Amino acid sequence: MRLLKVATCNLNQWAMDFDCNLNNIKESITRAKGAGAVIRLGPELEITGYGCEDHFLELDTVTHAWECLKEILLGDWTDGILCSIGMPVIKGSERYNCQVLCFNRKIIMIRPKMWLANDGNYRELRWFTTWKQKDHLVDFQLPPEISEALSQKSVPFGYGYIQFLDTAVAAEVCEELFAPMPPHAELALNGVEVFMNANGSHHQLRKLDLRLHAIIGATHTRGGVYMYSNHQGCDGGRLYFDGCSCVVVNGEVVAQGSQFSLKDVEVVVAQVDLDAVSSLRGSISSFQEQASCKTRVSSVAVSSNLCQSFNLKFSLSSPLKIMYHSPEEEIAFGPGCWLWDYLRRSGASGFLLPLSGGADSSSVAAIVGCMCQLVVKEIANGDEQVKADAIRIGNYSDQQFPTDSKEFAKRIFYTVYMGSENSSEATRMRAKTLADEIGSWHLDVCIDSVVSALLSLFQALTGKRLRYKVDGGSNIENLGLQNIQARIRMVLAFMLASLLPWVHNKPGFYLVLGSSNVDEGLCGYLTKYDCSSADINPVGSISKQDLRMFLQWAAINLGYSSLADIEAAPPTAELEPIRSNHSQLDEVDMGMTYEELSVYGGLPKIFRCGPVSMFKNLCYRWGATLTPSEVAVKVKHFFKYYSINRHKMTVLTPSYHAESYSPEDNRFDHRQFLYNSRWPYQFRKIDQLVKEFDGDKVAFKGSVGGGNGMGVVAASSGGDP
């Protein structure tokens, strides 16, 4: 038997914080060595942090990475253990995303990434070059200060593997696993038994199973030990990296780390028998045949052993059941952990949330409550870093620390209900009840006097008195009156966030939390610079459908029972007068149901459909209950309001990324914000298709998704007050 102990890890790195990142790397190596591991794998670009973005273009970033690596190599960190460490490297005129493989205080090999992630949230080709010379390793001259310190002038650089006396080990970096022709297939035929995959993979709802299927598939038919490492936490941007580092042997998961955690360092250890890999490969005839005529991959020889022989004290890791979180748990834990990282690293003392008593803002409140519960739980489990951060943020005195989530929430969470004459007593009470359940410091504010002052000023300037539509006013007046309320709430929220800590003799400032959801962003059902304009938004790319399921789950599992009533209430902005014959409802205002919006959102972004392609798709999807003419009306309605409100996405509050059809403009959904909202060419094509369908009397069959309401959209209003 060839027994091998390996360690992979989740690290909570912070882009451009080299001290933080270096300490986490050292701690992970120490724990791996303490567990007896002889291979340690860290996440992609772990020295700098993955989210440096254009900082990667600065020479300082690369220089500091070398300085940190030198500090690791001059100590005893790599003695007796192969460490794969991620950092940027400049070779000649090119900058590469690399895994630096170190052993016994020397750099054994530098493996540049060959296939870069360059879609969705990723822009690696903006900063790095792909390595294209697959046929051989080249000589890389180390920077002078590194060369002198290590007494090592050069190192093999490129695509290859390390051949130890008793096994072969290779790196495969992140995106390469998902490429049509992944390197591990060729490496396996060359005898590589251990694959180390360093990742910077972000969380997205329902995404983990896709990632794990790829990892499992890498060794299911060709054998091998596959190590996967990932970042975990918010490293400075909209993404939450969701960890889940693991070890897979011959297609079976034998070790799995957490997906959501407040820990800075988590090390996952597995004990494996490499003879099981040899045995599987030897039993597959096609593997043997292909290996006999393989393309040879370059290697670096190391005259050392990594494995132990048969030893009864060495217990093998057994296959285990993979841990998957439900989407509701993902909404609770992912944004909750992201908020904690943002809070503890921003210098803020807490959060302020405009709490309307509606589904969206209540979801945000519940997520903050979940964050408080996670903090108290980690402190009880002995996490000293979480404890130190909580004591500092909560402004605890000597020997005190959080032991109760509601008490902690009272210290770091303000909620404020900003009601007007248009607000109902039901939403007021729902907001107060939820705030009491979570433990937030809750305020109830009436904004009518401020609204009246602005209306009086407008009347003095113009001689015009505004009226709501239900009182005989025009659409323009109605919209203006709604926007005044919404924007006053934004100003008040930021004023309270900056001054309430001073009022209560607390240090620092509070971050304002937004609560508009992804569906409202799609059609622009939010006021520009209203309460949707905040510091950060934990639900900004989560659909209304998912949030409603989350509320049902959180009512039971987080202990906030009032969320059940909030979820059951029809969504309303409460920006128009409440009359017996008039009730403002979001779906009527938008002219689209939230269920329809979840369908509309996926087609342009995920399936890359323009108006005509969307029309065709929806004819099949909704053909059982809607005619082509009715589908055409819906598609035109959506694209009209998508285009006239797209400009709002340029100022959208930075949001936690959770959904693949997020319209967030900054980096994920790159489309213009000035449109011809009449879409003359595309809509004309749809009209032509409708005529053809009606003439041929085509019968479409399918399942309907969404309602049929076609009310008038208030283009710049809506969302949670």
LUMKEPA-693182 format. One record per residue (C-alpha): residue number from 1; residue in one letter; x, y, z. Coordinates in steps of 0.5 Angstrom, whole numbers. Layout:
N
num|residu|xx|yy|zz
NUM|A|X|Y|Z
...
//
This chain:
721
num|residu|xx|yy|zz
1|M|0|0|0
2|R|2|7|-1
3|L|-1|11|4
4|L|-2|19|3
5|K|-4|24|7
6|V|-7|31|4
7|A|-9|37|6
8|T|-14|43|2
9|C|-17|49|5
10|N|-22|54|5
11|L|-18|61|7
12|N|-22|68|8
13|Q|-17|72|4
14|W|-18|80|3
15|A|-16|83|-3
16|M|-9|87|-3
17|D|-9|86|5
18|F|-2|82|5
19|D|-1|81|12
20|C|-8|78|13
21|N|-7|73|7
22|L|0|71|9
23|N|-2|70|16
24|N|-8|65|14
25|I|-3|62|9
26|K|2|60|15
27|E|-4|58|19
28|S|-6|53|14
29|I|1|50|13
30|T|2|49|20
31|R|-5|46|21
32|A|-4|41|15
33|K|3|39|18
34|G|0|38|25
35|A|-5|33|22
36|G|1|30|18
37|A|-1|32|11
38|V|5|32|6
39|I|1|36|1
40|R|-2|42|2
41|L|-6|46|-3
42|G|-9|53|-2
43|P|-14|57|-6
44|E|-12|61|-13
45|L|-8|67|-12
46|E|-9|67|-5
47|I|-3|71|-3
48|T|-6|77|-6
49|G|-13|75|-6
50|Y|-17|73|-12
51|G|-21|80|-13
52|C|-15|85|-14
53|E|-18|86|-21
54|D|-14|92|-24
55|H|-9|92|-18
56|F|-6|86|-22
57|L|-4|91|-27
58|E|1|94|-22
59|L|8|92|-21
60|D|7|93|-13
61|T|2|87|-13
62|V|7|82|-16
63|T|13|85|-12
64|H|9|84|-6
65|A|7|77|-7
66|W|14|75|-8
67|E|16|78|-2
68|C|11|74|2
69|L|13|68|-2
70|K|20|69|0
71|E|18|70|8
72|I|14|63|7
73|L|20|60|4
74|L|26|62|9
75|G|22|59|15
76|D|21|52|16
77|W|13|52|13
78|T|15|48|7
79|D|20|43|11
80|G|17|36|9
81|I|11|38|5
82|L|9|40|-2
83|C|5|47|-2
84|S|2|49|-8
85|I|1|57|-7
86|G|-3|62|-12
87|M|0|68|-14
88|P|1|73|-20
89|V|8|72|-24
90|I|11|76|-29
91|K|15|73|-34
92|G|18|77|-40
93|S|13|82|-42
94|E|7|77|-40
95|R|3|77|-33
96|Y|1|70|-31
97|N|-4|67|-26
98|C|0|62|-23
99|Q|1|56|-18
100|V|8|56|-15
101|L|10|49|-12
102|C|14|49|-6
103|F|18|44|-2
104|N|23|44|3
105|R|25|51|2
106|K|25|51|-5
107|I|21|53|-11
108|I|20|46|-15
109|M|16|49|-21
110|I|11|54|-23
111|R|5|52|-26
112|P|2|58|-30
113|K|-6|58|-32
114|M|-7|55|-39
115|W|-15|57|-39
116|L|-17|63|-36
117|A|-24|65|-33
118|N|-27|70|-37
119|D|-35|70|-37
120|G|-40|72|-32
121|N|-37|75|-26
122|Y|-30|74|-29
123|R|-25|78|-33
124|E|-18|74|-32
125|L|-16|76|-39
126|R|-16|83|-37
127|W|-10|82|-33
128|F|-7|75|-35
129|T|-5|72|-41
130|T|-6|64|-42
131|W|0|60|-42
132|K|0|57|-49
133|Q|7|53|-49
134|K|4|46|-47
135|D|10|41|-51
136|H|15|43|-46
137|L|17|47|-39
138|V|22|53|-40
139|D|27|56|-35
140|F|24|62|-31
141|Q|29|66|-28
142|L|27|68|-21
143|P|27|76|-19
144|P|34|77|-16
145|E|32|78|-9
146|I|29|72|-9
147|S|34|68|-12
148|E|39|71|-7
149|A|35|69|-1
150|L|34|62|-4
151|S|40|61|-7
152|Q|36|59|-13
153|K|37|62|-20
154|S|32|59|-24
155|V|26|54|-24
156|P|22|50|-29
157|F|16|54|-31
158|G|10|52|-35
159|Y|5|46|-36
160|G|8|39|-33
161|Y|8|35|-27
162|I|12|33|-21
163|Q|15|26|-21
164|F|17|24|-14
165|L|20|17|-12
166|D|13|14|-11
167|T|8|18|-14
168|A|6|24|-19
169|V|3|30|-17
170|A|0|36|-22
171|A|-4|42|-21
172|E|-10|44|-25
173|V|-12|51|-24
174|C|-20|53|-23
175|E|-23|54|-30
176|E|-18|48|-33
177|L|-23|43|-29
178|F|-29|46|-33
179|A|-25|46|-40
180|P|-28|42|-46
181|M|-21|38|-46
182|P|-19|39|-39
183|P|-11|38|-37
184|H|-13|32|-32
185|A|-15|27|-37
186|E|-8|28|-41
187|L|-4|28|-34
188|A|-8|22|-32
189|L|-5|18|-38
190|N|2|20|-36
191|G|1|17|-29
192|V|-1|23|-25
193|E|-4|20|-19
194|V|-6|27|-15
195|F|-9|33|-18
196|M|-9|40|-14
197|N|-14|45|-16
198|A|-14|52|-13
199|N|-20|56|-14
200|G|-23|62|-14
201|S|-30|60|-14
202|H|-36|64|-12
203|H|-43|62|-9
204|Q|-49|62|-13
205|L|-56|59|-11
206|R|-56|52|-13
207|K|-49|52|-16
208|L|-45|47|-12
209|D|-48|41|-15
210|L|-45|43|-22
211|R|-38|44|-19
212|L|-38|38|-15
213|H|-40|34|-21
214|A|-34|36|-25
215|I|-30|35|-19
216|I|-32|28|-18
217|G|-32|26|-26
218|A|-25|28|-26
219|T|-23|22|-23
220|H|-29|17|-24
221|T|-27|14|-30
222|R|-20|15|-30
223|G|-18|14|-23
224|G|-14|19|-18
225|V|-14|23|-12
226|Y|-17|30|-14
227|M|-16|36|-9
228|Y|-20|42|-9
229|S|-19|49|-5
230|N|-23|55|-5
231|H|-23|62|-2
232|Q|-29|63|3
233|G|-32|70|5
234|C|-32|77|2
235|D|-25|79|-1
236|G|-27|86|-2
237|G|-33|86|-7
238|R|-40|83|-9
239|L|-38|76|-9
240|Y|-38|71|-4
241|F|-33|65|-5
242|D|-37|59|-2
243|G|-31|55|0
244|C|-33|47|0
245|S|-26|45|-1
246|C|-26|37|-2
247|V|-22|31|-3
248|V|-25|26|-8
249|V|-22|19|-9
250|N|-24|15|-15
251|G|-30|19|-16
252|E|-32|19|-9
253|V|-32|25|-4
254|V|-28|23|2
255|A|-27|30|5
256|Q|-31|36|5
257|G|-30|43|8
258|S|-36|48|10
259|Q|-39|52|5
260|F|-41|58|9
261|S|-37|59|15
262|L|-34|65|19
263|K|-28|62|20
264|D|-21|65|17
265|V|-18|58|16
266|E|-21|52|15
267|V|-16|46|13
268|V|-19|39|11
269|V|-15|33|11
270|A|-16|26|8
271|Q|-12|20|8
272|V|-12|16|2
273|D|-9|9|-1
274|L|-6|11|-8
275|D|-6|3|-10
276|A|-13|4|-10
277|V|-12|9|-16
278|S|-7|4|-19
279|S|-12|-2|-18
280|L|-18|2|-22
281|R|-13|5|-28
282|G|-11|-2|-29
283|S|-18|-5|-29
284|I|-20|-1|-35
285|S|-18|-3|-42
286|S|-19|3|-45
287|F|-15|7|-40
288|Q|-9|2|-41
289|E|-10|3|-49
290|Q|-10|10|-49
291|A|-4|11|-44
292|S|0|7|-48
293|C|0|12|-54
294|K|-1|18|-50
295|T|2|25|-51
296|R|8|26|-47
297|V|8|31|-41
298|S|14|34|-39
299|S|16|33|-31
300|V|20|35|-26
301|A|24|30|-22
302|V|24|30|-14
303|S|28|25|-11
304|S|24|24|-5
305|N|18|20|-2
306|L|11|23|0
307|C|8|16|2
308|Q|8|11|8
309|S|8|4|7
310|F|2|0|10
311|N|1|2|17
312|L|-5|0|22
313|K|-5|7|25
314|F|-6|10|19
315|S|-14|10|18
316|L|-16|11|11
317|S|-22|16|9
318|S|-28|13|7
319|P|-33|16|2
320|L|-38|20|5
321|K|-45|23|4
322|I|-44|30|0
323|M|-47|36|4
324|Y|-52|40|0
325|H|-55|46|3
326|S|-62|48|1
327|P|-63|55|-3
328|E|-67|58|3
329|E|-61|56|7
330|E|-56|59|2
331|I|-60|65|2
332|A|-59|65|10
333|F|-52|63|11
334|G|-49|66|4
335|P|-51|73|5
336|G|-50|73|12
337|C|-43|71|12
338|W|-42|76|7
339|L|-45|82|11
340|W|-40|80|17
341|D|-34|80|13
342|Y|-36|87|10
343|L|-38|89|17
344|R|-32|87|21
345|R|-27|90|15
346|S|-30|96|13
347|G|-29|100|20
348|A|-37|101|21
349|S|-40|99|28
350|G|-47|96|25
351|F|-52|96|20
352|L|-58|101|19
353|L|-64|98|15
354|P|-70|102|13
355|L|-75|96|15
356|S|-82|97|11
357|G|-85|91|14
358|G|-85|88|6
359|A|-82|82|4
360|D|-75|85|1
361|S|-73|89|7
362|S|-76|83|12
363|S|-71|78|8
364|V|-65|83|9
365|A|-67|84|17
366|A|-68|76|18
367|I|-61|75|14
368|V|-58|80|19
369|G|-61|76|25
370|C|-58|70|22
371|M|-51|73|22
372|C|-52|75|29
373|Q|-54|68|31
374|L|-48|65|27
375|V|-43|70|31
376|V|-45|68|37
377|K|-45|60|35
378|E|-38|61|33
379|I|-36|65|39
380|A|-39|59|43
381|N|-35|54|39
382|G|-28|58|41
383|D|-27|62|35
384|E|-22|67|38
385|Q|-22|72|31
386|V|-30|72|31
387|K|-30|74|38
388|A|-25|79|38
389|D|-28|82|32
390|A|-35|82|35
391|I|-32|85|42
392|R|-30|91|38
393|I|-36|92|33
394|G|-41|91|39
395|N|-37|96|44
396|Y|-36|91|49
397|S|-33|93|56
398|D|-27|88|59
399|Q|-29|81|60
400|Q|-36|82|56
401|F|-37|78|49
402|P|-44|76|45
403|T|-47|70|48
404|D|-54|72|46
405|S|-56|74|38
406|K|-61|79|40
407|E|-57|82|45
408|F|-52|83|40
409|A|-57|85|35
410|K|-59|91|39
411|R|-52|93|39
412|I|-50|93|32
413|F|-57|93|28
414|Y|-62|99|27
415|T|-68|98|24
416|V|-73|104|22
417|Y|-80|104|20
418|M|-81|111|16
419|G|-88|111|15
420|S|-93|116|12
421|E|-100|118|11
422|N|-100|112|6
423|S|-97|107|10
424|S|-102|102|13
425|E|-102|100|21
426|A|-101|92|18
427|T|-94|94|15
428|R|-92|98|21
429|M|-94|93|26
430|R|-90|87|22
431|A|-84|91|22
432|K|-84|92|30
433|T|-86|85|31
434|L|-80|83|27
435|A|-75|88|30
436|D|-77|85|37
437|E|-76|78|35
438|I|-69|80|32
439|G|-67|84|37
440|S|-65|91|33
441|W|-66|98|36
442|H|-72|100|32
443|L|-75|107|31
444|D|-82|109|28
445|V|-81|115|24
446|C|-87|119|20
447|I|-84|123|14
448|D|-91|127|13
449|S|-88|133|15
450|V|-82|133|11
451|V|-86|131|5
452|S|-91|137|6
453|A|-85|142|7
454|L|-82|139|0
455|L|-89|140|-3
456|S|-90|147|0
457|L|-84|149|-3
458|F|-86|146|-10
459|Q|-92|150|-10
460|A|-89|156|-8
461|L|-84|155|-14
462|T|-89|153|-19
463|G|-96|155|-17
464|K|-98|148|-18
465|R|-101|143|-13
466|L|-100|136|-14
467|R|-105|131|-13
468|Y|-105|123|-13
469|K|-108|119|-19
470|V|-114|117|-15
471|D|-115|124|-13
472|G|-116|126|-20
473|G|-108|128|-22
474|S|-104|126|-28
475|N|-99|120|-28
476|I|-94|125|-28
477|E|-96|128|-21
478|N|-98|121|-19
479|L|-91|119|-20
480|G|-87|125|-17
481|L|-91|124|-11
482|Q|-89|117|-10
483|N|-82|119|-12
484|I|-81|125|-6
485|Q|-83|120|-1
486|A|-78|115|-3
487|R|-72|119|-4
488|I|-74|123|3
489|R|-73|116|6
490|M|-66|115|3
491|V|-64|122|6
492|L|-67|120|12
493|A|-63|113|12
494|F|-56|116|11
495|M|-57|121|16
496|L|-59|116|22
497|A|-54|112|20
498|S|-49|117|21
499|L|-52|120|27
500|L|-55|115|31
501|P|-49|112|34
502|W|-47|119|36
503|V|-54|120|39
504|H|-53|113|43
505|N|-46|115|45
506|K|-43|109|40
507|P|-37|109|36
508|G|-37|110|29
509|F|-42|110|23
510|Y|-47|105|21
511|L|-48|102|14
512|V|-54|103|10
513|L|-57|96|8
514|G|-61|96|1
515|S|-67|91|0
516|S|-69|91|-8
517|N|-69|85|-11
518|V|-67|82|-18
519|D|-74|82|-21
520|E|-75|90|-19
521|G|-68|91|-22
522|L|-70|88|-29
523|C|-76|92|-30
524|G|-74|98|-26
525|Y|-79|98|-21
526|L|-75|102|-16
527|T|-74|110|-15
528|K|-67|112|-17
529|Y|-64|114|-11
530|D|-69|112|-6
531|C|-68|107|-1
532|S|-66|102|-6
533|S|-59|107|-6
534|A|-55|104|0
535|D|-48|102|2
536|I|-49|95|0
537|N|-55|90|-1
538|P|-55|83|1
539|V|-61|81|-3
540|G|-60|85|-10
541|S|-59|79|-14
542|I|-64|74|-11
543|S|-71|73|-14
544|K|-78|75|-11
545|Q|-80|68|-11
546|D|-73|65|-8
547|L|-74|71|-2
548|R|-81|68|-1
549|M|-79|61|0
550|F|-73|64|5
551|L|-78|68|9
552|Q|-82|61|10
553|W|-76|57|12
554|A|-73|63|16
555|A|-80|64|20
556|I|-79|56|23
557|N|-71|55|23
558|L|-69|62|25
559|G|-74|63|30
560|Y|-77|69|27
561|S|-85|67|26
562|S|-87|74|24
563|L|-84|72|17
564|A|-90|68|16
565|D|-95|73|16
566|I|-90|78|12
567|E|-89|73|6
568|A|-97|72|6
569|A|-98|79|5
570|P|-99|82|-2
571|P|-93|86|-4
572|T|-94|93|-4
573|A|-90|100|-4
574|E|-95|104|0
575|L|-94|110|-4
576|E|-101|112|-6
577|P|-107|113|-1
578|I|-110|108|2
579|R|-118|108|0
580|S|-123|103|0
581|N|-123|102|-8
582|H|-116|103|-9
583|S|-110|99|-6
584|Q|-103|99|-9
585|L|-100|93|-11
586|D|-93|92|-14
587|E|-95|87|-19
588|V|-101|91|-22
589|D|-96|97|-22
590|M|-91|93|-26
591|G|-96|90|-31
592|M|-92|83|-29
593|T|-92|78|-24
594|Y|-86|76|-20
595|E|-86|69|-23
596|E|-86|72|-30
597|L|-80|76|-28
598|S|-76|70|-26
599|V|-78|67|-33
600|Y|-76|74|-37
601|G|-70|75|-33
602|G|-67|68|-35
603|L|-68|69|-42
604|P|-64|75|-44
605|K|-58|73|-39
606|I|-57|66|-39
607|F|-60|64|-45
608|R|-58|70|-49
609|C|-65|72|-52
610|G|-66|78|-55
611|P|-74|80|-56
612|V|-75|76|-62
613|S|-72|70|-59
614|M|-75|71|-52
615|F|-82|71|-56
616|K|-81|65|-60
617|N|-79|61|-53
618|L|-85|64|-49
619|C|-90|62|-55
620|Y|-87|54|-53
621|R|-87|55|-46
622|W|-94|59|-45
623|G|-97|57|-51
624|A|-102|52|-47
625|T|-106|58|-44
626|L|-104|64|-48
627|T|-104|66|-56
628|P|-98|69|-60
629|S|-101|76|-60
630|E|-102|75|-52
631|V|-95|73|-51
632|A|-92|79|-56
633|V|-96|84|-52
634|K|-92|81|-46
635|V|-85|81|-49
636|K|-86|88|-52
637|H|-88|90|-45
638|F|-82|87|-41
639|F|-77|90|-46
640|K|-80|97|-46
641|Y|-79|98|-39
642|Y|-73|94|-39
643|S|-70|99|-43
644|I|-73|105|-41
645|N|-70|104|-34
646|R|-64|100|-35
647|H|-60|107|-33
648|K|-62|105|-26
649|M|-57|99|-26
650|T|-51|104|-27
651|V|-53|107|-20
652|L|-55|100|-17
653|T|-53|99|-10
654|P|-47|94|-10
655|S|-51|87|-9
656|Y|-49|80|-6
657|H|-49|76|-13
658|A|-53|70|-12
659|E|-57|69|-19
660|S|-55|68|-26
661|Y|-60|73|-29
662|S|-57|79|-24
663|P|-58|86|-28
664|E|-52|89|-24
665|D|-49|94|-29
666|N|-42|94|-26
667|R|-39|88|-28
668|F|-44|82|-29
669|D|-49|84|-34
670|H|-45|89|-39
671|R|-51|92|-44
672|Q|-52|99|-45
673|F|-56|104|-41
674|L|-59|108|-47
675|Y|-64|104|-51
676|N|-69|106|-57
677|S|-75|103|-52
678|R|-79|102|-58
679|W|-75|97|-61
680|P|-78|98|-68
681|Y|-74|93|-72
682|Q|-75|87|-66
683|F|-82|89|-65
684|R|-84|89|-72
685|K|-81|82|-73
686|I|-85|80|-67
687|D|-91|83|-71
688|Q|-89|79|-77
689|L|-89|72|-73
690|V|-95|73|-70
691|K|-99|75|-77
692|E|-96|68|-79
693|F|-98|64|-73
694|D|-105|67|-73
695|G|-105|65|-81
696|D|-103|58|-80
697|K|-107|57|-74
698|V|-101|54|-70
699|A|-103|51|-64
700|F|-98|52|-59
701|K|-97|47|-53
702|G|-93|48|-46
703|S|-94|50|-39
704|V|-95|57|-37
705|G|-91|60|-32
706|G|-94|67|-29
707|G|-100|71|-29
708|N|-103|75|-34
709|G|-104|82|-31
710|M|-102|88|-36
711|G|-103|94|-31
712|V|-99|100|-32
713|V|-92|101|-30
714|A|-90|107|-25
715|A|-83|107|-29
716|S|-79|110|-23
717|S|-83|108|-17
718|G|-84|102|-13
719|G|-80|97|-9
720|D|-80|97|-1
721|P|-81|104|2
//
